[in-house]
Amino acid sequence: MAAPEPISRTYRFVMAALSPVVRTWGRLETAGTELLPESGPVLIIGNHDSYWDPVAIGMAVRGRRQIRALAKSTLWKIRPLAPILNGMGQVPIRRGEGDAAALDEAIRQLSAGACIGVFPEGTMSRGRTLRARSGVGRLAVSVPEARLVCVAVTGTVDIVRVPKRPRIRVEFFEPAGGQTDPGESPGDLSARLLAEIRERAAIAIPGRRRAAKRYRRAVESEAEKPAEPR
């Protein structure tokens, strides 16, 4: 068995600094963490309803694996944040542009035995039903030896809703439909995994009262639009 991947000092520091928010205030509950191998290539696939989701997932397996998330490239434009993201081994990706270079880098790291985290919806749901992006499937098909582990995160949208106290739950599980199937297209694989995750983590609207109200109106407005002809 390969030796566990070392966890960077920056990653440990960030997880420790945010622990009071997620573990204490958020009353973090975890399940299925034993399904995450301590070494070797792993692809973690989860739902994305809050900015706190990647932190909660990382906190759930703190000390076990360093999760290298595919994060939106605009975060690197925030000067103080860029060195922290680099120190944590995060991979910048230009969302909605089919960023082949970012996927190639993620494939390289995954092949080398890293643990890569990705959200198949590509961005926060904000209460919307989003289709699964094929990038997750491309990663899995490109590195078929990688272990697929799904994760359902709930409760993170309540972190900012003070004085309401959140109850965060992070549940890891193996996809019921099985691991990577050579006969399955990347798009179909991504859709299958997302469907299983959403069965355990319903779409949730983030933000405090004003922001949540805006997102809810946007969802309702979208639902009222006439369906486009096929």
Secondary structure, DSSP 4 states (H G I P E B T S, - for coil): -PPPPPPPHHHHHHHHHHHIIIIIITT-EEE-GGGS-SSS-EEEEE--SSTTHHHHHHHHTTTT--EEEEEEGGGGGSTTTHHHHHHTT-EEE-TTTT-HHHHHHHHHHHHTT-EEEE-TTSS--TT---PPPTHHHHHHHHSTTSEEEEEEEESGGGTTSTTSPP--EEEEE--TT-S--TTS-HHHHHHHHHHHHHHHS-----SSHHHHHHHHHHHHHHHHSPPPP-
